[in-house]
Each structure stands twice: as structure tokens, then as C-alpha cells.
Amino acid sequence: MIVYNVTVKIEHSIHDEWLAWMKEVHIPDVLNTGLFEDNKMMKVLVDEEDGVTYSIQYRTTSWEKLDEYQKNHAPSLQKEHTSRYEGKFVAFRTLLEEV
């Protein structure tokens, strides 16, 4: 299994609205591409003054599916997130493989 991990730190001022949008809209949109088996969303347990950090993990069965997602779906989904929360978050992505 390949894990596409997105780590996001969101400002406290927009946190509750962002969390609801992620759970109700963004994550379902990612899963509706049909390229991921499932996902997990986890809160990082560190008390930070400038925001709350989450790890959102999407599991897929092949590099081909991940590549298709990154080429054909990620740009528009990331653009939507950025346009809604610009200046209120930082994010980075990592690829992991189950061993």
C-alpha cells in the first residue's frame, strides 16, 4: 500500500470551519476520484500557538493510481483549498509505503 500524506497546519481563527469543510467536502472529493482505498485524518498532538496541525492520509494500491491523481485531480483540488484558505495554512506532502 502507498500512503499519500498531506500535513496541514491551519490557523486557530478558521480551524472549525476548515475542519468541517475537509470532512464534508474535500476528503469526499478526493475519495470520489476512485483512486484511493480509504483515508485517515489525524490531529497532531502538539499545542501550538499559531495553529492546529493535521495529517490526512490517503491509501492507494499502485503508483499508477497515485500518478493519475497527482496529474488529473490534485491541481484543481489543491487550488480550491488554497483559494478558500489562502494565508491561513501551510501544507506539505509526503509519500509513504507500507512495509
VEXPA-588098 format. One record per residue (C-alpha): residue number from 1; residue in one letter; x, y, z. Coordinates in nm, 2 decimals, decimal comma. Example, Ala and Ser with C-alpha at 12.3 -4.5 7.8 and 13.67 -1.06 7.14 Angstrom:
BEGIN
<atom seq="1" type="a" u="1,23" v="-0,45" w="0,78"/>
<atom seq="2" type="s" u="1,37" v="-0,11" w="0,71"/>
//
This chain:
BEGIN
<atom seq="1" type="m" u="0,00" v="0,00" w="0,00"/>
<atom seq="2" type="i" u="0,12" v="0,35" w="-0,08"/>
<atom seq="3" type="v" u="0,02" v="0,64" w="0,15"/>
<atom seq="4" type="y" u="-0,02" v="0,99" w="0,02"/>
<atom seq="5" type="n" u="0,02" v="1,20" w="0,33"/>
<atom seq="6" type="v" u="-0,08" v="1,57" w="0,35"/>
<atom seq="7" type="t" u="0,02" v="1,76" w="0,66"/>
<atom seq="8" type="v" u="-0,17" v="2,08" w="0,72"/>
<atom seq="9" type="k" u="-0,13" v="2,35" w="0,99"/>
<atom seq="10" type="i" u="-0,44" v="2,56" w="1,00"/>
<atom seq="11" type="e" u="-0,48" v="2,89" w="1,19"/>
<atom seq="12" type="h" u="-0,70" v="2,88" w="1,50"/>
<atom seq="13" type="s" u="-0,92" v="3,16" w="1,36"/>
<atom seq="14" type="i" u="-1,05" v="2,94" w="1,08"/>
<atom seq="15" type="h" u="-1,00" v="2,59" w="1,23"/>
<atom seq="16" type="d" u="-1,36" v="2,48" w="1,30"/>
<atom seq="17" type="e" u="-1,49" v="2,59" w="0,95"/>
<atom seq="18" type="w" u="-1,18" v="2,43" w="0,78"/>
<atom seq="19" type="l" u="-1,23" v="2,10" w="0,97"/>
<atom seq="20" type="a" u="-1,59" v="2,08" w="0,87"/>
<atom seq="21" type="w" u="-1,51" v="2,16" w="0,51"/>
<atom seq="22" type="m" u="-1,24" v="1,90" w="0,50"/>
<atom seq="23" type="k" u="-1,46" v="1,63" w="0,64"/>
<atom seq="24" type="e" u="-1,78" v="1,72" w="0,44"/>
<atom seq="25" type="v" u="-1,63" v="1,83" w="0,11"/>
<atom seq="26" type="h" u="-1,26" v="1,80" w="0,04"/>
<atom seq="27" type="i" u="-1,19" v="1,45" w="0,17"/>
<atom seq="28" type="p" u="-1,50" v="1,30" w="0,00"/>
<atom seq="29" type="d" u="-1,40" v="1,48" w="-0,33"/>
<atom seq="30" type="v" u="-1,05" v="1,31" w="-0,31"/>
<atom seq="31" type="l" u="-1,21" v="0,97" w="-0,24"/>
<atom seq="32" type="n" u="-1,46" v="1,01" w="-0,51"/>
<atom seq="33" type="t" u="-1,18" v="1,01" w="-0,77"/>
<atom seq="34" type="g" u="-1,18" v="0,63" w="-0,71"/>
<atom seq="35" type="l" u="-0,81" v="0,63" w="-0,69"/>
<atom seq="36" type="f" u="-0,78" v="0,57" w="-0,31"/>
<atom seq="37" type="e" u="-0,89" v="0,28" w="-0,10"/>
<atom seq="38" type="d" u="-0,95" v="0,48" w="0,22"/>
<atom seq="39" type="n" u="-0,82" v="0,76" w="0,43"/>
<atom seq="40" type="k" u="-0,75" v="0,87" w="0,79"/>
<atom seq="41" type="m" u="-0,74" v="1,21" w="0,93"/>
<atom seq="42" type="m" u="-0,53" v="1,26" w="1,25"/>
<atom seq="43" type="k" u="-0,46" v="1,56" w="1,47"/>
<atom seq="44" type="v" u="-0,10" v="1,61" w="1,57"/>
<atom seq="45" type="l" u="-0,09" v="1,62" w="1,95"/>
<atom seq="46" type="v" u="0,13" v="1,93" w="1,99"/>
<atom seq="47" type="d" u="0,00" v="2,25" w="2,14"/>
<atom seq="48" type="e" u="0,10" v="2,53" w="1,90"/>
<atom seq="49" type="e" u="0,02" v="2,89" w="1,93"/>
<atom seq="50" type="d" u="0,00" v="2,96" w="1,56"/>
<atom seq="51" type="g" u="-0,24" v="2,68" w="1,46"/>
<atom seq="52" type="v" u="-0,35" v="2,32" w="1,47"/>
<atom seq="53" type="t" u="-0,17" v="2,05" w="1,27"/>
<atom seq="54" type="y" u="-0,34" v="1,75" w="1,09"/>
<atom seq="55" type="s" u="-0,21" v="1,46" w="0,90"/>
<atom seq="56" type="i" u="-0,45" v="1,34" w="0,63"/>
<atom seq="57" type="q" u="-0,35" v="1,00" w="0,48"/>
<atom seq="58" type="y" u="-0,49" v="0,85" w="0,17"/>
<atom seq="59" type="r" u="-0,41" v="0,49" w="0,08"/>
<atom seq="60" type="t" u="-0,38" v="0,36" w="-0,27"/>
<atom seq="61" type="t" u="-0,27" v="0,03" w="-0,42"/>
<atom seq="62" type="s" u="-0,04" v="0,15" w="-0,70"/>
<atom seq="63" type="w" u="0,20" v="0,42" w="-0,81"/>
<atom seq="64" type="e" u="-0,01" v="0,45" w="-1,13"/>
<atom seq="65" type="k" u="-0,32" v="0,55" w="-0,94"/>
<atom seq="66" type="l" u="-0,12" v="0,80" w="-0,74"/>
<atom seq="67" type="d" u="0,03" v="0,94" w="-1,05"/>
<atom seq="68" type="e" u="-0,32" v="0,97" w="-1,21"/>
<atom seq="69" type="y" u="-0,44" v="1,15" w="-0,90"/>
<atom seq="70" type="q" u="-0,15" v="1,39" w="-0,89"/>
<atom seq="71" type="k" u="-0,17" v="1,47" w="-1,26"/>
<atom seq="72" type="n" u="-0,55" v="1,48" w="-1,32"/>
<atom seq="73" type="h" u="-0,71" v="1,57" w="-0,98"/>
<atom seq="74" type="a" u="-0,47" v="1,72" w="-0,73"/>
<atom seq="75" type="p" u="-0,42" v="2,05" w="-0,91"/>
<atom seq="76" type="s" u="-0,78" v="2,15" w="-0,90"/>
<atom seq="77" type="l" u="-0,85" v="2,02" w="-0,55"/>
<atom seq="78" type="q" u="-0,54" v="2,20" w="-0,41"/>
<atom seq="79" type="k" u="-0,64" v="2,52" w="-0,59"/>
<atom seq="80" type="e" u="-0,99" v="2,50" w="-0,43"/>
<atom seq="81" type="h" u="-0,83" v="2,46" w="-0,09"/>
<atom seq="82" type="t" u="-0,58" v="2,74" w="-0,14"/>
<atom seq="83" type="s" u="-0,85" v="2,98" w="-0,27"/>
<atom seq="84" type="r" u="-1,06" v="2,92" w="0,04"/>
<atom seq="85" type="y" u="-0,79" v="2,94" w="0,30"/>
<atom seq="86" type="e" u="-0,50" v="3,14" w="0,14"/>
<atom seq="87" type="g" u="-0,27" v="3,28" w="0,40"/>
<atom seq="88" type="k" u="-0,43" v="3,08" w="0,68"/>
<atom seq="89" type="f" u="-0,25" v="2,75" w="0,64"/>
<atom seq="90" type="v" u="0,08" v="2,58" w="0,55"/>
<atom seq="91" type="a" u="0,09" v="2,23" w="0,39"/>
<atom seq="92" type="f" u="0,34" v="1,97" w="0,27"/>
<atom seq="93" type="r" u="0,30" v="1,63" w="0,12"/>
<atom seq="94" type="t" u="0,49" v="1,31" w="0,17"/>
<atom seq="95" type="l" u="0,47" v="0,97" w="0,01"/>
<atom seq="96" type="l" u="0,50" v="0,66" w="0,23"/>
<atom seq="97" type="e" u="0,50" v="0,29" w="0,16"/>
<atom seq="98" type="e" u="0,38" v="0,02" w="0,40"/>
<atom seq="99" type="v" u="0,65" v="-0,24" w="0,47"/>
//
